[in-house]
Amino acid sequence: MKPNSDPSTARVLKLLKESERMLIALSGGVDSAVLLALAGQALGRKNVLAITTFSAAVPTAERLAATRVAAFLGMDHHEVETRELENQEYRANTGNRCYHCRVEMFETLQRIARERGYGSVAYGAIVDDLGDDRPGMAAAERLGVKAPLLEAGLTKHDVRAIARGLGLPVSDKPAAACLGSRIPVGTPVTEERLAQVERAEIAVARLGFHQFRVRHHGDVARLELDAEGDRRLQDLELRRRLVAAVRAAGFRFVAVDLQGYRTGSLNVVDPAAALD
């Protein structure tokens, strides 16, 4: 892996060098992967620790991706279980689920950082995250968690360009989110619902779909597909297999959302507001 010398990388490296030792929240996505890679360049691998937190709300595929990234970079990496599902405010899912999840995650990471002598904790927020409902960012700010990519002004386009330049295995990986984001505001988050969504999404991925979400609406699974996914549904045999696979995950009905794939579609309490 060769150091990248473009201006955006230089801005991030300068910010990272303000710390001596840093703990990185490694999610499995491209943003935190780039942050980890650049932290290793700026501080030296022995001064950087990558931690992936997990619970029933974290897709298994994301944990595997994080492990693959850390191994590729040769970085010290550990998994730590978090307990947000024991928090009744998180489970109630009244609109601030993400905030409670992030508080649990960041407080866990800060405790590990203190115990192991790492002076700061950082995560992979970027400029694009500012345009969505991201209460987790408020948790990071309140707890003093650093966001070097955001502070340096990096967008998703910048991050993917850096990732490709570094040869990271997740450079073109589709965006992901916790499984709790598939459950509508007002519907309690339970281990059973999370597992049902993950089973369905694993089945959909095995059929060759890449950018999609399976949203949980009781007996109904609402599929959000990108344009390529919509095109593939013209294949009636594939459509039959898709319906069978999602129903096998525990849903009675399978619906395709005509608005297609989009982030944050369940961030509203009133479903009609999503059509505005």
Secondary structure, 3 states (H helix, E strand, C coil): CCCCCCHHHHHHHHHHCCCCCEEEECCCCHHHHHHHHHHHHHHCHHHEEEEEEECCCCCHHHHHHHHHHHHHHCCEEEEEECCHHHCHHHHHCCCCHHHHHHHHHHHHHHHHHHHHCCCEEECCCCHHHHHCCCHHHHHHHHHCCECHHHHCCCCHHHHHHHHHHHCCCCCCCCCCCCHHHHCCCCCCCCHHHHHHHHHHHHHHHHCCCCCEEEEEECCEEEEEECHHHHHHCCCHHHHHHHHHHHHHCCCCEEEECCCCCCCCCCCCCCHHHHHC
